[in-house]
Amino acid sequence: MMKQTWDYPGNSSPFPRILSLLAPHGAFLALASVSAALFAVLDASVYVLMIPFVETLFSSAGGPGFASETGMDRLLDATVYRWVDLAGDPLEAIGQIIALIILVFLVKNVFHFSRTYLVARVEQEVNRSLRNQIYGHLVGLDLSFFGRTRLGQVVSRLTTEVEQFRRLVTTELFRVLSGGLEFSVAVIAMLLISWQLTAAAFVVVPLAMIFWGPLVGVLRRLDHKVLHLGGEVTAHVQETFAAIRLVKSSSSENRERERFRSLTGEYFQQFMRAEFVRSLAPPLTELLAAAGTVVILWLGARFVVAGEITGPEFVGFLGLSVKLYSPVKNVAKFPAVAQPGLVAAERIFDFLDTPREICDAFGASSIRGFESTITFEDVSFSYRADEVVLRGISLHADRGDVIALVGPSGAGKSTLVDLLGRFFDVDTGRIMVDGVDIRGLRIGDLRSLFGIVSQDTVLFHDTVRANIAYGRPEASHADIVAAATAAHAHDFITEMPKGYDTIVGERGVELSGGERQRIAIARALLMNRPILVLDEATSSLDTASERVIQEATSRLMVGRTVFVIAHRLSTILSADKILVMDGGEIIEQGDHGTLMAKAGLYRRLYDLQFNEAAAVGSLWPADET
C-alpha cells in the first residue's frame, strides 16, 4: 500500500490554534507577562540612571551647566532627584546613584528569574499536553491511516516536531512579547528625552520589519521539506533495524548504507538551503541597526550642540536606542527563526485533523456478550477503489463453531476477520452479530468480544506477566499462570531468570519465535473472549509444540466461536466448517471430508502439502527458532 507523503497547502495560519493551546495556561502566562513588563521597566531604568550619573560626573569636573528642560528632566526631578542631591557632594551623589543602579539590577533579575521559570513551566505543560493529545488521537485512528503513513513520520511528529513547536510557542513567541514590552518602555523613555531623535530612530524600524516579508514563503517551503525528510530518515532507521535479520541474511548492509547516505545527503542539502536564507537575518538586521545608530549619532550631536538636549541625556538616549533595536532585531528575525516551529505546527495539526473513518454511529447499541450467530451477507470490500479484495462473501457461523479459512496468500482471509472486528467498514453488504449490523454497535463493545492471536506476534518491552495480562490487567497471578500453563508456556517462563517478572525485550527479542507465539496464545486465553481469531497462530511453532497447543486450545475452544486462518491444513482438519477462498471469493465450503470428496482447490492444496511433507520428512519434530 502506498505511503502518504503529506503535501501541505500552506494557506491557513496555525496561530489561532496555537493560542488555543496556550489558553489553559493563561494564569502562568499572565504572571510571566507581568514579570516581563517589570523587567522591561527596570532594564530601561538602568540606562535612565546613567543620565544623573553622567550629569553629576561632568558637573563635578567643571563641565557646562544644563539648561534644557525635557520630559526626562521632569521624570528625574520627581523620582531620583528626591533622593540624590546633585547640588551637594558629587562623590556622595555618585555613590547614591550607583547604589540605585545595583538595587535596580537586583530587583530586575528577580523578575528575570520569575519570567524564565514561568515560561519554562508553560512550555513543558504545552509540550506534555500536545504530545498526549497527538498520541491519544493517533491511537484512536483507523488501521487505514497506519497503512498509508510511515511509522517514522508518526514518530517524528511526536518527538522532533513537537520540540520545534515548543520552541516556537514559548521561546520565540515570548521573546517577541518580551521584546515588545522592552521596545515600548524604551520608546517612552526616548520620547521623554527627544521626540525628534526618537522619530529619527524609527526610520530604520519599518525597513527591518518588512525585510523578511518576501522570504517567509521561501523559508516555509524549505522547512516543510526539511521536516518531511527528517521524518523519512527516522522511518528508514526504524524500518532497517526492525528488519535487521533480513538485511544481514541478504548481505544488504552496503545497500542500506547507501540508501541512508542518500537520505541524509538530501536532508543536508535541504537543511543548508533553508539555513542559507535564515542566516541572512542577523547580519542584515545588524546592518539596519547600525544605520539607525549612525543617524542618531549624527542628529543627536547637533541637538546637543544646539542645546536642545544635554550631553548626559544624549548618552542615556544612545543606551536606550540599543534597547530599542534589540527587540526590533528579534521581531525582524522572528519570521525566519519561527518557520521551523510554524511548519511543525502545521504538520502536527494535519495529524490532529485526520478524521476517524470508523467510529460509533449516532445512537449505537451496546453489546455485552455473544449469544448465537455471526452472519456475512453479500459482503464486498476494497482498500482502494480499483482493487476489490473481497466480493460477495456470505457465511453463517453459530456459537461454538470452528470456522477455518484457507486459500493462497492474498485470497482475503485476514481481511475477512478484520471486517468482523470492524477495523474496516464493508463497501457493500453487511455483517451481523446476533442479528444486529455491527455498524450499529459500539466499537469498543464489539471488539471486546474478540481474542486475537496473529501471525505477527506483538509483545511489548515489559515483563512476561504484563504481556500475558495485557488485555486483562487486573488478572490475578493464578489466572496468568493458568493461561500460560494451558498455552504450554509456564515451564519455559519459570526457567527464565526472573520468571514471570522477566523483561522480554522490544518485540520479545529475548524469546524464541515459538515462545513468543505461546505468550500471545496465553494472552488470548486469559482474555477469555467468546470469539477467538487464530491468524496463522501456530506458524512459529515446531511440529511437536503445534500438536501440544492444538490439544490445549481444543479444550478451551468449547463454547466459543473460533475463526482459524492457516496455511498448514493439518491444523484445521477438525473444523466444523472450512471456507476455501481464492481471489477474494469463497469458492468452496464444508467440512474436511466433504471438501476432500469434491476434489477441488482444497483437495489440491491438501495433497500438495502432505506430499511435500512426506518428501522432506517434515513430520519429524523440528528445532525451534
QUIFENFEN-V375896 format. One record per residue. PSI is psi in radians with two decimals (999 if undefined). D_LAST is the distance of its C-alpha to the last C-alpha in Angstrom with 1 decimal. Layout:
PSI;D_LAST / PSI;D_LAST
//
This chain:
2.41;29.8 / 2.53;32.2 / 2.47;32.2 / 2.43;35.5 / -0.17;37.3 / 1.31;39.7 / 2.62;43.2 / 2.33;45.9 / -0.51;49.5 / 0.53;50.7 / 0.19;53.8 / 2.49;53.6 / 2.36;54.1 / -0.09;51.4 / -0.71;54.1 / -0.67;55.0 / -0.57;51.4 / -0.77;51.1 / -0.59;54.3 / -0.53;53.0 / -0.52;50.0 / -0.38;52.6 / -0.75;54.8 / -0.26;53.2 / 0.47;53.7 / -0.65;57.4 / -0.81;58.8 / -0.65;56.9 / -0.67;57.7 / -0.77;61.3 / -0.73;61.4 / -0.65;59.8 / -0.72;62.3 / -0.77;65.2 / -0.73;63.9 / -0.68;63.6 / -0.79;67.2 / -0.65;68.7 / -0.75;66.8 / -0.75;68.3 / -0.83;71.8 / -0.59;71.6 / -0.75;70.1 / -0.53;73.1 / -0.55;75.4 / -0.74;74.6 / -0.60;76.0 / -0.67;79.0 / -0.31;79.8 / -0.40;80.2 / -0.96;83.3 / -0.52;85.4 / -0.88;83.9 / -0.69;85.1 / -0.78;88.3 / -0.72;89.2 / -0.82;88.2 / -0.54;90.4 / -0.71;93.2 / -0.36;93.5 / 0.16;93.7 / 0.39;96.7 / 3.01;94.8 / 2.73;96.3 / 3.01;96.5 / 1.98;94.5 / -0.33;96.6 / 2.65;94.1 / 1.87;93.1 / 3.02;89.6 / -0.57;87.3 / -0.67;85.4 / -0.77;88.6 / -0.67;89.2 / -0.76;85.6 / -0.66;86.0 / -0.63;89.4 / -0.21;87.9 / -1.43;85.0 / -0.77;84.9 / -0.16;88.6 / -0.38;89.3 / -0.57;87.6 / 2.20;88.2 / 1.78;91.8 / -0.34;92.1 / -0.21;95.8 / -2.57;95.4 / 2.10;93.9 / -0.72;91.4 / -0.65;89.1 / -0.72;88.9 / -0.75;88.1 / -0.71;85.5 / -0.71;84.0 / -0.69;83.9 / -0.74;82.2 / -0.70;79.6 / -0.71;79.0 / -0.74;78.5 / -0.75;76.1 / -0.76;74.0 / -0.75;74.1 / -0.73;73.0 / -0.78;70.1 / -0.86;69.0 / -0.69;69.2 / -0.73;67.7 / -0.40;64.5 / -0.79;64.2 / -0.54;63.9 / -0.75;61.6 / -0.85;59.2 / -0.69;59.4 / -0.82;58.9 / -0.77;55.9 / -0.78;54.3 / -0.70;55.0 / -0.71;53.6 / -0.68;50.4 / -0.81;50.1 / -0.74;50.6 / -0.65;48.2 / -0.58;45.4 / -0.78;46.3 / -0.74;46.2 / -0.88;42.9 / -0.80;41.3 / -0.74;43.0 / -0.76;42.0 / -0.76;38.4 / -0.70;38.3 / -0.79;40.2 / -0.84;37.9 / -0.78;34.7 / -0.68;36.3 / -0.74;37.4 / -0.72;34.1 / -0.53;32.2 / -0.15;34.8 / 2.87;34.6 / 2.85;33.2 / -0.52;29.9 / -0.60;32.1 / -0.81;33.0 / -0.34;29.5 / -0.48;29.0 / -0.01;31.8 / 2.24;31.5 / 2.43;29.2 / -0.63;27.5 / -0.61;29.0 / -0.65;32.5 / -0.83;31.9 / -0.70;30.8 / -0.72;33.7 / -0.64;36.2 / -0.37;35.0 / -1.40;35.2 / -0.80;37.2 / -0.48;39.6 / -0.64;40.3 / -0.73;41.3 / -0.75;43.6 / -0.74;45.1 / -0.78;45.7 / -0.65;47.6 / -0.90;49.7 / -0.66;50.5 / -1.15;51.5 / -0.94;52.1 / -0.82;53.6 / -0.74;55.4 / -0.50;56.8 / -0.69;57.9 / -0.72;59.9 / -0.85;61.3 / -0.73;62.3 / -0.68;63.7 / -0.69;65.7 / -0.78;67.2 / -0.68;68.0 / -0.82;69.5 / -0.80;71.7 / -0.74;73.0 / -0.72;73.7 / -0.74;75.6 / -0.80;77.7 / -0.68;78.6 / -0.67;79.4 / -0.59;81.6 / -0.44;83.5 / -0.91;84.3 / 2.05;85.1 / -0.51;84.1 / -0.80;85.1 / -0.65;82.7 / -0.72;80.0 / -0.69;80.6 / -0.67;80.4 / -0.50;77.1 / -0.11;75.8 / -0.69;76.5 / -0.23;73.1 / -0.86;71.1 / -0.62;71.0 / -0.74;70.0 / -0.64;67.1 / -0.59;66.0 / -0.12;66.2 / -0.72;64.8 / -0.08;61.1 / -0.96;61.9 / -0.40;61.2 / -0.18;58.0 / -0.76;56.3 / -0.67;55.1 / -0.82;53.8 / -0.65;51.9 / -0.79;50.4 / -0.76;49.0 / -0.72;47.7 / -0.56;46.0 / -0.82;44.4 / -0.70;42.8 / -0.83;41.8 / -0.65;40.0 / -0.77;38.3 / -0.58;37.0 / -0.71;35.9 / -0.64;33.8 / -0.65;32.4 / -0.80;31.4 / -0.77;29.6 / -0.71;27.8 / -0.73;26.8 / -0.82;25.4 / -0.76;23.3 / -0.79;22.1 / -0.85;21.2 / -0.40;19.3 / -0.48;17.5 / 0.57;16.3 / -0.54;16.1 / -0.74;12.9 / -0.72;14.8 / -0.82;17.9 / -0.72;16.7 / -0.39;15.0 / 0.05;18.4 / 0.76;20.4 / 0.32;22.2 / -0.81;23.0 / -0.68;26.7 / -0.75;26.9 / -0.61;25.7 / -0.75;28.1 / -0.72;30.9 / -0.73;30.1 / -0.71;30.1 / -0.67;33.3 / -0.77;34.9 / -0.83;34.3 / -0.54;35.5 / -0.76;38.4 / -0.69;39.5 / -0.77;39.2 / -0.80;41.3 / -0.80;44.0 / -0.69;44.3 / -0.77;44.4 / -0.57;47.1 / -0.77;49.1 / -0.73;49.1 / -0.51;50.0 / -0.81;52.8 / -0.77;54.5 / -0.60;53.7 / -0.19;55.0 / -0.36;58.4 / -0.97;59.1 / -0.89;60.0 / -0.65;62.4 / -0.68;64.2 / -0.62;64.6 / -0.67;65.8 / -0.73;68.3 / -0.72;69.6 / -0.70;70.0 / -0.69;71.8 / -0.70;74.1 / -0.70;74.9 / -0.69;75.6 / -0.74;78.1 / -0.76;79.8 / -0.77;80.2 / -0.77;81.5 / -0.84;84.0 / -0.68;85.3 / -0.66;85.1 / -0.69;87.2 / -0.64;89.9 / -0.67;89.8 / -0.80;90.2 / -0.64;93.1 / -0.13;94.7 / 0.23;94.4 / -0.55;92.2 / 2.84;89.5 / 2.85;89.6 / -0.84;87.7 / -0.64;85.6 / -0.64;84.8 / -0.67;83.7 / -0.78;81.4 / -0.67;79.9 / -0.74;79.6 / -0.74;77.6 / -0.74;75.2 / -0.57;74.8 / -0.52;74.2 / -0.75;71.2 / -0.44;69.8 / -0.82;70.8 / -0.48;68.9 / -0.89;65.7 / -0.55;64.8 / -0.74;66.1 / -0.71;63.7 / -0.76;60.8 / -0.70;61.7 / -0.65;62.2 / -0.21;58.8 / -0.79;57.1 / -0.55;56.4 / -0.88;54.5 / -0.38;52.5 / -0.26;51.9 / -0.78;50.4 / -0.71;46.7 / -0.68;47.0 / -0.73;48.8 / -0.75;46.3 / -0.71;43.5 / -0.76;45.5 / -0.74;45.8 / -0.66;42.1 / -0.81;41.3 / -0.50;44.0 / -0.75;42.6 / -0.79;39.3 / -0.44;41.4 / -0.10;43.5 / 2.09;40.6 / 2.67;41.5 / 2.09;39.3 / -0.52;39.5 / 1.95;38.2 / 2.96;40.3 / 2.32;42.3 / 2.75;45.3 / 2.22;48.7 / 0.41;49.3 / 2.52;45.8 / 2.69;45.5 / 2.59;43.4 / 2.22;41.1 / -0.12;40.0 / 2.96;38.2 / 2.16;37.4 / -0.82;40.1 / -1.06;40.2 / 2.69;39.1 / 2.28;37.1 / 2.29;38.8 / 2.21;38.2 / 1.77;41.5 / 0.91;41.6 / 2.32;39.0 / 2.62;38.5 / 2.57;36.5 / 2.46;35.9 / -0.63;34.2 / 2.74;36.9 / -0.54;40.3 / 0.08;39.8 / 1.73;36.5 / 2.14;36.6 / -0.70;33.1 / 2.47;34.4 / 2.27;37.8 / 0.66;39.8 / 2.14;37.1 / 2.25;38.7 / 2.81;37.1 / 2.29;37.9 / 2.26;35.7 / 2.80;37.3 / 2.29;36.0 / -0.15;33.5 / 2.58;32.6 / 1.96;29.1 / 2.11;29.1 / 2.39;26.4 / 2.08;26.2 / 2.84;25.1 / 3.00;25.8 / 2.86;24.7 / 2.44;23.1 / 0.11;25.9 / -0.33;27.9 / 0.26;28.3 / -0.90;26.2 / -0.63;24.7 / -0.67;28.1 / -0.83;29.8 / -0.46;28.1 / -0.67;28.5 / -0.63;32.2 / -0.65;32.3 / 0.08;31.3 / 0.73;33.8 / -0.37;31.5 / 2.76;33.7 / 2.52;37.1 / 2.68;38.1 / -0.83;40.6 / 2.85;42.6 / -2.93;42.7 / 2.77;41.5 / 2.26;38.9 / 2.38;40.4 / 2.06;39.1 / 0.69;41.7 / 0.11;44.2 / 2.27;43.9 / 2.25;42.8 / -0.34;39.7 / -0.26;41.5 / 0.10;44.1 / 2.69;41.7 / 2.30;40.6 / -0.77;37.2 / -0.71;36.0 / -0.75;37.2 / -0.85;35.6 / -0.35;32.1 / -0.14;32.5 / -0.20;32.3 / 2.42;28.7 / 2.30;25.4 / 2.30;22.5 / 1.96;18.8 / 2.94;17.7 / -0.45;14.9 / 1.57;14.8 / 2.24;14.1 / 2.04;16.7 / 2.55;16.7 / 2.79;19.5 / 1.40;20.0 / -3.04;21.4 / 2.84;21.0 / -0.76;18.9 / -0.85;22.4 / -0.62;23.5 / -0.69;20.4 / -0.66;20.9 / 0.28;24.7 / -0.76;24.6 / -0.10;26.6 / 1.25;28.8 / -0.35;29.3 / 0.03;32.2 / 2.52;30.1 / 2.86;30.8 / -0.65;28.4 / -0.71;29.1 / -0.68;28.1 / -0.79;24.8 / -0.69;24.0 / -0.74;25.1 / -0.73;22.8 / -0.67;19.8 / -0.75;20.9 / -0.54;21.4 / 0.13;17.8 / 0.71;16.6 / -0.28;15.5 / -0.72;18.5 / -0.85;17.4 / -0.46;14.4 / -0.78;16.6 / -0.34;19.5 / -0.14;17.7 / 2.77;17.1 / -0.75;20.0 / 0.34;22.0 / -2.23;20.7 / -0.19;21.3 / 0.21;22.9 / 2.33;19.8 / 2.25;19.3 / -0.14;15.9 / 2.93;16.6 / 2.21;17.3 / 0.45;15.2 / 0.59;13.2 / -0.39;11.8 / -0.13;11.9 / 2.75;9.4 / 2.95;5.7 / -0.76;5.7 / -0.67;7.0 / -0.72;9.3 / -0.74;10.6 / -0.68;11.5 / -0.58;13.3 / -0.75;15.1 / -0.68;16.3 / -0.72;17.5 / -0.68;19.2 / -0.79;20.9 / -0.68;22.2 / -0.68;23.5 / -0.61;25.2 / -0.51;27.0 / 0.85;28.5 / 2.64;29.6 / -0.35;31.6 / 2.21;29.7 / 2.28;25.9 / 2.05;24.0 / 1.72;20.5 / 1.72;19.5 / 0.72;16.5 / -0.43;15.6 / 0.31;13.2 / -0.43;11.6 / 0.20;8.1 / 2.58;8.5 / 2.93;8.6 / -0.75;12.3 / -0.80;13.4 / -0.64;12.3 / -0.72;13.7 / -0.71;16.9 / -0.77;17.3 / -0.63;17.0 / -0.70;19.3 / -0.74;21.8 / -0.77;21.7 / -0.52;22.1 / -0.61;24.8 / -0.65;26.9 / -0.19;26.5 / -0.23;27.3 / 2.23;30.9 / -0.05;33.3 / 2.68;31.0 / 2.21;30.9 / 2.28;27.4 / 2.09;26.3 / 2.16;23.1 / 2.11;21.8 / 2.47;19.5 / -0.46;19.1 / 1.77;18.0 / -0.32;21.5 / -0.34;20.7 / -0.18;19.9 / 0.37;23.4 / -0.50;25.8 / 0.17;27.6 / 2.54;28.2 / -0.63;31.9 / 2.29;32.0 / 2.17;29.8 / 2.11;30.7 / 2.08;30.1 / 2.53;30.1 / 2.27;30.9 / 0.51;32.5 / 0.17;32.7 / 2.70;34.7 / 1.95;34.2 / -0.34;35.4 / 2.63;34.8 / 2.63;34.4 / -3.07;34.7 / 3.12;32.9 / -0.80;30.8 / -0.75;33.8 / -0.78;36.0 / -0.60;33.7 / -0.63;33.1 / -0.50;36.9 / -0.41;37.4 / 0.70;35.6 / -2.55;34.6 / -0.70;31.4 / -0.78;29.5 / -0.70;30.5 / -0.75;29.6 / -0.72;26.1 / -0.87;25.7 / -0.69;27.1 / -0.81;25.0 / -0.79;21.6 / -0.49;22.7 / -0.71;24.4 / -0.70;21.3 / -0.72;19.2 / -0.62;22.0 / -0.66;22.2 / 0.00;18.6 / 0.57;18.1 / -0.02;15.3 / -0.20;16.8 / 2.60;15.4 / 2.34;12.6 / 2.71;9.2 / 2.47;6.5 / 2.68;3.7 / 999;0.0
//
